[in-house]
Amino acid sequence: MSPSPRDDKTVASQCVALHVGVWNEGDTYQNGSLLYDTILKESMAYGISGATAWNSIEGTAPGGRFRTVESEVSSNSLPLWITMLDSPSRILQFARVAVDKLEGKGIVCTEPVEWLRMPNRASAVTKMTITPSSSTSPSTGASPSSSDPTLGGRPSSAGKASEQYHEARRGLHVQAFMLERSKVDGKPVYQALAELMRHHEVLWISTARGLSGYGEGRKMRGRGWFGKQMDVPITMHIVDVREKLEPLLPEATRLVGGEALLTVTEVALHN
């Protein structure tokens, strides 16, 4: 079945986002190469359509530790976040590769998303064997969808993909968007939110500084001349199993008030 039309200009195809969190940007793989670079190159060789790595200004570390750009001697001791996009079958297969490469040095989670494109533009998604409704995967004979726990949705009993990734746990991925100067109770909102999550021993927290952007006020924010910090946008990634993170959402929402935008998506944790 062909991708579903959204309007007369775009069509949407089902795909999956694979998120890989590396505890330490400077971690190396067995051959001495940087771990995140190894995973990126492996994903390219595997045929993944696209991947991007983002470094952080603060975030969690193994053993419940928390590191900031001010506390570390070098910035490559901070966590790093990688996002990849491709078809459900290919992403789920590569998720296992990513888990093996990490060797416990980070987290891997997946979530279903829609890939928007122009109808007449070639895309890797057009070659997908899985589409939003009835198409089947040649490897599973089933139709992975947002109801498949391996993609981050509600449990499904059909398909070998669910059996192959039976160890995947249901989780949540919270993203927070704010300005670096935004404060709550006298401290930056991103620090206050991180402290809340750290207090409850949330698995993954990482904070990244943007270059420029805009929000509700429709005013462009970003760095000034010579890299001077102004109203720089900040984004946070927070990930853990659903039963731990979901009860914290009301408190997190009250904490940030009108100073941040929070989004929540279901994910599957593969390690």
Contacts in CASP RR format, 6 or more apart in sequence:
PFRMAT RR
TARGET T0000
AUTHOR 0000-0000-0000
METHOD contacts of the structure
MODEL  1
MSPSPRDDKTVASQCVALHVGVWNEGDTYQNGSLLYDTILKESMAYGISG
ATAWNSIEGTAPGGRFRTVESEVSSNSLPLWITMLDSPSRILQFARVAVD
KLEGKGIVCTEPVEWLRMPNRASAVTKMTITPSSSTSPSTGASPSSSDPT
LGGRPSSAGKASEQYHEARRGLHVQAFMLERSKVDGKPVYQALAELMRHH
EVLWISTARGLSGYGEGRKMRGRGWFGKQMDVPITMHIVDVREKLEPLLP
EATRLVGGEALLTVTEVALHN
1 131 0 8 1.000
1 132 0 8 1.000
1 133 0 8 1.000
1 134 0 8 1.000
1 135 0 8 1.000
2 11 0 8 1.000
2 131 0 8 1.000
3 11 0 8 1.000
3 12 0 8 1.000
3 13 0 8 1.000
3 125 0 8 1.000
3 126 0 8 1.000
3 131 0 8 1.000
3 132 0 8 1.000
4 11 0 8 1.000
4 12 0 8 1.000
4 13 0 8 1.000
4 131 0 8 1.000
4 132 0 8 1.000
5 11 0 8 1.000
5 12 0 8 1.000
5 119 0 8 1.000
6 12 0 8 1.000
6 116 0 8 1.000
9 118 0 8 1.000
9 119 0 8 1.000
10 116 0 8 1.000
10 117 0 8 1.000
10 118 0 8 1.000
10 119 0 8 1.000
11 116 0 8 1.000
11 117 0 8 1.000
11 118 0 8 1.000
11 119 0 8 1.000
12 114 0 8 1.000
12 115 0 8 1.000
12 116 0 8 1.000
12 132 0 8 1.000
13 114 0 8 1.000
13 115 0 8 1.000
13 117 0 8 1.000
13 123 0 8 1.000
13 125 0 8 1.000
13 126 0 8 1.000
13 128 0 8 1.000
13 131 0 8 1.000
13 132 0 8 1.000
14 87 0 8 1.000
14 88 0 8 1.000
14 112 0 8 1.000
14 114 0 8 1.000
14 115 0 8 1.000
14 128 0 8 1.000
14 130 0 8 1.000
14 131 0 8 1.000
14 132 0 8 1.000
14 145 0 8 1.000
15 49 0 8 1.000
15 85 0 8 1.000
15 86 0 8 1.000
15 87 0 8 1.000
15 88 0 8 1.000
15 91 0 8 1.000
15 112 0 8 1.000
15 113 0 8 1.000
15 114 0 8 1.000
15 115 0 8 1.000
15 125 0 8 1.000
15 128 0 8 1.000
16 85 0 8 1.000
16 86 0 8 1.000
16 87 0 8 1.000
16 88 0 8 1.000
16 91 0 8 1.000
16 92 0 8 1.000
16 110 0 8 1.000
16 111 0 8 1.000
16 112 0 8 1.000
16 113 0 8 1.000
16 151 0 8 1.000
17 83 0 8 1.000
17 84 0 8 1.000
17 85 0 8 1.000
17 91 0 8 1.000
17 110 0 8 1.000
17 111 0 8 1.000
17 112 0 8 1.000
17 113 0 8 1.000
18 48 0 8 1.000
18 83 0 8 1.000
18 84 0 8 1.000
18 85 0 8 1.000
18 86 0 8 1.000
18 91 0 8 1.000
18 94 0 8 1.000
18 95 0 8 1.000
18 98 0 8 1.000
18 108 0 8 1.000
18 109 0 8 1.000
18 110 0 8 1.000
19 81 0 8 1.000
19 82 0 8 1.000
19 83 0 8 1.000
19 84 0 8 1.000
19 107 0 8 1.000
19 108 0 8 1.000
19 109 0 8 1.000
19 110 0 8 1.000
19 111 0 8 1.000
19 173 0 8 1.000
19 237 0 8 1.000
19 239 0 8 1.000
19 267 0 8 1.000
20 36 0 8 1.000
20 39 0 8 1.000
20 81 0 8 1.000
20 82 0 8 1.000
20 84 0 8 1.000
20 98 0 8 1.000
20 102 0 8 1.000
20 106 0 8 1.000
20 107 0 8 1.000
20 108 0 8 1.000
21 79 0 8 1.000
21 80 0 8 1.000
21 81 0 8 1.000
21 82 0 8 1.000
21 106 0 8 1.000
21 107 0 8 1.000
21 108 0 8 1.000
21 204 0 8 1.000
21 206 0 8 1.000
22 35 0 8 1.000
22 36 0 8 1.000
22 39 0 8 1.000
22 79 0 8 1.000
22 80 0 8 1.000
22 81 0 8 1.000
22 82 0 8 1.000
22 102 0 8 1.000
22 105 0 8 1.000
22 106 0 8 1.000
23 60 0 8 1.000
23 61 0 8 1.000
23 62 0 8 1.000
23 79 0 8 1.000
23 105 0 8 1.000
23 106 0 8 1.000
24 35 0 8 1.000
24 61 0 8 1.000
24 76 0 8 1.000
24 77 0 8 1.000
24 78 0 8 1.000
24 79 0 8 1.000
24 80 0 8 1.000
24 105 0 8 1.000
25 34 0 8 1.000
25 36 0 8 1.000
25 55 0 8 1.000
25 56 0 8 1.000
25 75 0 8 1.000
25 76 0 8 1.000
25 77 0 8 1.000
25 78 0 8 1.000
25 79 0 8 1.000
25 80 0 8 1.000
26 34 0 8 1.000
26 35 0 8 1.000
26 36 0 8 1.000
26 76 0 8 1.000
26 77 0 8 1.000
27 34 0 8 1.000
27 35 0 8 1.000
27 36 0 8 1.000
27 105 0 8 1.000
28 34 0 8 1.000
28 35 0 8 1.000
29 35 0 8 1.000
29 38 0 8 1.000
29 101 0 8 1.000
31 38 0 8 1.000
35 101 0 8 1.000
35 102 0 8 1.000
35 105 0 8 1.000
36 53 0 8 1.000
36 80 0 8 1.000
36 82 0 8 1.000
38 101 0 8 1.000
39 82 0 8 1.000
39 98 0 8 1.000
39 101 0 8 1.000
39 102 0 8 1.000
40 51 0 8 1.000
40 53 0 8 1.000
40 82 0 8 1.000
42 94 0 8 1.000
42 97 0 8 1.000
42 98 0 8 1.000
42 101 0 8 1.000
43 50 0 8 1.000
43 51 0 8 1.000
43 84 0 8 1.000
43 94 0 8 1.000
43 98 0 8 1.000
44 50 0 8 1.000
44 51 0 8 1.000
46 90 0 8 1.000
46 93 0 8 1.000
46 94 0 8 1.000
46 97 0 8 1.000
47 86 0 8 1.000
47 90 0 8 1.000
48 84 0 8 1.000
48 85 0 8 1.000
48 86 0 8 1.000
48 90 0 8 1.000
48 91 0 8 1.000
48 94 0 8 1.000
49 84 0 8 1.000
49 85 0 8 1.000
49 86 0 8 1.000
49 123 0 8 1.000
49 124 0 8 1.000
49 125 0 8 1.000
50 84 0 8 1.000
50 85 0 8 1.000
50 86 0 8 1.000
51 82 0 8 1.000
51 83 0 8 1.000
51 84 0 8 1.000
51 85 0 8 1.000
52 82 0 8 1.000
52 83 0 8 1.000
53 80 0 8 1.000
53 81 0 8 1.000
53 82 0 8 1.000
54 80 0 8 1.000
54 81 0 8 1.000
54 82 0 8 1.000
54 83 0 8 1.000
54 208 0 8 1.000
55 75 0 8 1.000
55 78 0 8 1.000
55 80 0 8 1.000
55 208 0 8 1.000
56 78 0 8 1.000
56 79 0 8 1.000
56 80 0 8 1.000
56 81 0 8 1.000
56 206 0 8 1.000
56 207 0 8 1.000
56 208 0 8 1.000
57 68 0 8 1.000
57 69 0 8 1.000
57 78 0 8 1.000
57 207 0 8 1.000
57 208 0 8 1.000
57 209 0 8 1.000
58 66 0 8 1.000
58 67 0 8 1.000
58 68 0 8 1.000
58 69 0 8 1.000
58 78 0 8 1.000
58 190 0 8 1.000
58 191 0 8 1.000
58 194 0 8 1.000
58 206 0 8 1.000
58 207 0 8 1.000
59 66 0 8 1.000
59 67 0 8 1.000
59 68 0 8 1.000
59 78 0 8 1.000
59 79 0 8 1.000
59 194 0 8 1.000
59 205 0 8 1.000
59 206 0 8 1.000
59 207 0 8 1.000
60 66 0 8 1.000
60 67 0 8 1.000
60 79 0 8 1.000
60 198 0 8 1.000
60 202 0 8 1.000
60 203 0 8 1.000
60 204 0 8 1.000
60 205 0 8 1.000
60 206 0 8 1.000
61 67 0 8 1.000
61 79 0 8 1.000
64 198 0 8 1.000
64 201 0 8 1.000
66 194 0 8 1.000
66 198 0 8 1.000
66 205 0 8 1.000
67 77 0 8 1.000
67 78 0 8 1.000
67 79 0 8 1.000
68 78 0 8 1.000
69 75 0 8 1.000
69 78 0 8 1.000
72 78 0 8 1.000
79 204 0 8 1.000
79 206 0 8 1.000
80 206 0 8 1.000
81 206 0 8 1.000
81 208 0 8 1.000
81 237 0 8 1.000
84 91 0 8 1.000
84 94 0 8 1.000
85 91 0 8 1.000
85 113 0 8 1.000
85 115 0 8 1.000
86 94 0 8 1.000
86 124 0 8 1.000
87 124 0 8 1.000
87 125 0 8 1.000
87 127 0 8 1.000
87 128 0 8 1.000
87 129 0 8 1.000
87 130 0 8 1.000
88 112 0 8 1.000
88 128 0 8 1.000
88 130 0 8 1.000
88 137 0 8 1.000
88 144 0 8 1.000
88 148 0 8 1.000
88 151 0 8 1.000
89 129 0 8 1.000
89 130 0 8 1.000
89 137 0 8 1.000
89 138 0 8 1.000
89 139 0 8 1.000
89 140 0 8 1.000
89 144 0 8 1.000
89 161 0 8 1.000
91 110 0 8 1.000
92 110 0 8 1.000
92 144 0 8 1.000
92 150 0 8 1.000
92 151 0 8 1.000
92 161 0 8 1.000
92 164 0 8 1.000
92 165 0 8 1.000
93 139 0 8 1.000
95 108 0 8 1.000
95 110 0 8 1.000
95 165 0 8 1.000
95 270 0 8 1.000
96 165 0 8 1.000
96 270 0 8 1.000
98 108 0 8 1.000
98 270 0 8 1.000
99 108 0 8 1.000
99 270 0 8 1.000
99 271 0 8 1.000
102 108 0 8 1.000
102 271 0 8 1.000
104 271 0 8 1.000
106 271 0 8 1.000
107 203 0 8 1.000
107 204 0 8 1.000
107 239 0 8 1.000
107 269 0 8 1.000
107 271 0 8 1.000
108 269 0 8 1.000
108 270 0 8 1.000
108 271 0 8 1.000
109 152 0 8 1.000
109 171 0 8 1.000
109 173 0 8 1.000
109 239 0 8 1.000
109 267 0 8 1.000
109 268 0 8 1.000
109 269 0 8 1.000
109 270 0 8 1.000
110 150 0 8 1.000
110 151 0 8 1.000
110 152 0 8 1.000
110 168 0 8 1.000
110 267 0 8 1.000
110 268 0 8 1.000
110 270 0 8 1.000
111 151 0 8 1.000
111 152 0 8 1.000
111 173 0 8 1.000
111 265 0 8 1.000
111 266 0 8 1.000
111 267 0 8 1.000
111 268 0 8 1.000
112 145 0 8 1.000
112 146 0 8 1.000
112 151 0 8 1.000
112 152 0 8 1.000
112 153 0 8 1.000
115 123 0 8 1.000
115 125 0 8 1.000
117 123 0 8 1.000
117 125 0 8 1.000
128 135 0 8 1.000
129 135 0 8 1.000
129 136 0 8 1.000
129 137 0 8 1.000
129 138 0 8 1.000
130 136 0 8 1.000
130 137 0 8 1.000
130 143 0 8 1.000
130 144 0 8 1.000
132 145 0 8 1.000
133 143 0 8 1.000
134 143 0 8 1.000
135 143 0 8 1.000
136 142 0 8 1.000
136 143 0 8 1.000
137 143 0 8 1.000
137 144 0 8 1.000
137 161 0 8 1.000
139 160 0 8 1.000
139 161 0 8 1.000
140 159 0 8 1.000
140 160 0 8 1.000
140 161 0 8 1.000
141 159 0 8 1.000
141 160 0 8 1.000
142 158 0 8 1.000
142 159 0 8 1.000
142 160 0 8 1.000
142 161 0 8 1.000
142 162 0 8 1.000
143 158 0 8 1.000
144 150 0 8 1.000
144 151 0 8 1.000
144 159 0 8 1.000
144 161 0 8 1.000
145 151 0 8 1.000
145 156 0 8 1.000
146 152 0 8 1.000
146 153 0 8 1.000
146 154 0 8 1.000
146 266 0 8 1.000
147 153 0 8 1.000
147 154 0 8 1.000
147 155 0 8 1.000
147 156 0 8 1.000
148 156 0 8 1.000
148 161 0 8 1.000
148 162 0 8 1.000
149 155 0 8 1.000
149 156 0 8 1.000
149 162 0 8 1.000
149 165 0 8 1.000
149 168 0 8 1.000
149 170 0 8 1.000
149 268 0 8 1.000
150 161 0 8 1.000
150 162 0 8 1.000
150 164 0 8 1.000
150 165 0 8 1.000
150 168 0 8 1.000
150 268 0 8 1.000
151 268 0 8 1.000
152 168 0 8 1.000
152 170 0 8 1.000
152 171 0 8 1.000
152 266 0 8 1.000
152 267 0 8 1.000
152 268 0 8 1.000
153 170 0 8 1.000
153 266 0 8 1.000
153 268 0 8 1.000
154 266 0 8 1.000
155 170 0 8 1.000
156 162 0 8 1.000
165 268 0 8 1.000
165 270 0 8 1.000
167 270 0 8 1.000
168 268 0 8 1.000
168 269 0 8 1.000
168 270 0 8 1.000
169 241 0 8 1.000
169 268 0 8 1.000
169 269 0 8 1.000
170 241 0 8 1.000
170 242 0 8 1.000
170 266 0 8 1.000
170 268 0 8 1.000
170 269 0 8 1.000
171 239 0 8 1.000
171 240 0 8 1.000
171 241 0 8 1.000
171 242 0 8 1.000
171 245 0 8 1.000
171 266 0 8 1.000
171 267 0 8 1.000
171 268 0 8 1.000
171 269 0 8 1.000
172 239 0 8 1.000
172 240 0 8 1.000
172 241 0 8 1.000
172 242 0 8 1.000
172 245 0 8 1.000
172 246 0 8 1.000
172 264 0 8 1.000
172 265 0 8 1.000
172 266 0 8 1.000
172 267 0 8 1.000
173 237 0 8 1.000
173 238 0 8 1.000
173 239 0 8 1.000
173 264 0 8 1.000
173 265 0 8 1.000
173 266 0 8 1.000
173 267 0 8 1.000
174 236 0 8 1.000
174 237 0 8 1.000
174 238 0 8 1.000
174 239 0 8 1.000
174 245 0 8 1.000
174 249 0 8 1.000
174 252 0 8 1.000
174 262 0 8 1.000
174 263 0 8 1.000
174 264 0 8 1.000
175 235 0 8 1.000
175 236 0 8 1.000
175 237 0 8 1.000
175 238 0 8 1.000
175 262 0 8 1.000
175 263 0 8 1.000
175 265 0 8 1.000
176 189 0 8 1.000
176 190 0 8 1.000
176 193 0 8 1.000
176 234 0 8 1.000
176 235 0 8 1.000
176 236 0 8 1.000
176 238 0 8 1.000
176 256 0 8 1.000
176 260 0 8 1.000
176 261 0 8 1.000
176 262 0 8 1.000
177 215 0 8 1.000
177 233 0 8 1.000
177 234 0 8 1.000
177 235 0 8 1.000
177 260 0 8 1.000
177 261 0 8 1.000
177 263 0 8 1.000
178 189 0 8 1.000
178 190 0 8 1.000
178 233 0 8 1.000
178 234 0 8 1.000
178 256 0 8 1.000
178 259 0 8 1.000
178 260 0 8 1.000
178 261 0 8 1.000
179 221 0 8 1.000
179 231 0 8 1.000
179 232 0 8 1.000
179 233 0 8 1.000
179 234 0 8 1.000
179 259 0 8 1.000
180 188 0 8 1.000
180 190 0 8 1.000
180 209 0 8 1.000
180 229 0 8 1.000
180 231 0 8 1.000
180 232 0 8 1.000
180 233 0 8 1.000
180 234 0 8 1.000
181 188 0 8 1.000
181 230 0 8 1.000
181 231 0 8 1.000
181 232 0 8 1.000
182 188 0 8 1.000
182 189 0 8 1.000
182 259 0 8 1.000
182 260 0 8 1.000
183 189 0 8 1.000
183 259 0 8 1.000
184 192 0 8 1.000
184 255 0 8 1.000
184 256 0 8 1.000
184 257 0 8 1.000
184 259 0 8 1.000
185 192 0 8 1.000
189 234 0 8 1.000
189 255 0 8 1.000
189 256 0 8 1.000
189 259 0 8 1.000
189 260 0 8 1.000
190 207 0 8 1.000
190 234 0 8 1.000
190 236 0 8 1.000
190 260 0 8 1.000
192 255 0 8 1.000
192 256 0 8 1.000
193 236 0 8 1.000
193 238 0 8 1.000
193 252 0 8 1.000
193 255 0 8 1.000
193 256 0 8 1.000
193 260 0 8 1.000
194 205 0 8 1.000
194 207 0 8 1.000
194 236 0 8 1.000
196 248 0 8 1.000
196 251 0 8 1.000
196 252 0 8 1.000
196 255 0 8 1.000
197 205 0 8 1.000
197 238 0 8 1.000
197 248 0 8 1.000
197 252 0 8 1.000
198 205 0 8 1.000
200 244 0 8 1.000
200 248 0 8 1.000
202 238 0 8 1.000
202 239 0 8 1.000
202 240 0 8 1.000
202 244 0 8 1.000
202 245 0 8 1.000
202 248 0 8 1.000
203 239 0 8 1.000
203 240 0 8 1.000
203 241 0 8 1.000
203 244 0 8 1.000
204 237 0 8 1.000
204 238 0 8 1.000
204 239 0 8 1.000
204 240 0 8 1.000
205 236 0 8 1.000
205 237 0 8 1.000
205 238 0 8 1.000
206 236 0 8 1.000
206 237 0 8 1.000
207 234 0 8 1.000
207 235 0 8 1.000
207 236 0 8 1.000
208 234 0 8 1.000
208 235 0 8 1.000
208 236 0 8 1.000
208 237 0 8 1.000
209 232 0 8 1.000
209 233 0 8 1.000
209 234 0 8 1.000
210 222 0 8 1.000
210 232 0 8 1.000
210 233 0 8 1.000
210 234 0 8 1.000
210 235 0 8 1.000
211 222 0 8 1.000
211 223 0 8 1.000
211 232 0 8 1.000
212 220 0 8 1.000
212 221 0 8 1.000
212 222 0 8 1.000
212 223 0 8 1.000
212 233 0 8 1.000
213 220 0 8 1.000
213 221 0 8 1.000
213 222 0 8 1.000
213 233 0 8 1.000
214 220 0 8 1.000
214 221 0 8 1.000
215 221 0 8 1.000
215 261 0 8 1.000
221 230 0 8 1.000
221 231 0 8 1.000
221 232 0 8 1.000
221 233 0 8 1.000
222 230 0 8 1.000
222 231 0 8 1.000
222 232 0 8 1.000
222 233 0 8 1.000
223 229 0 8 1.000
223 230 0 8 1.000
223 232 0 8 1.000
224 230 0 8 1.000
238 245 0 8 1.000
239 245 0 8 1.000
239 267 0 8 1.000
239 269 0 8 1.000
241 269 0 8 1.000
242 266 0 8 1.000
249 262 0 8 1.000
249 264 0 8 1.000
252 262 0 8 1.000
253 262 0 8 1.000
256 262 0 8 1.000
END
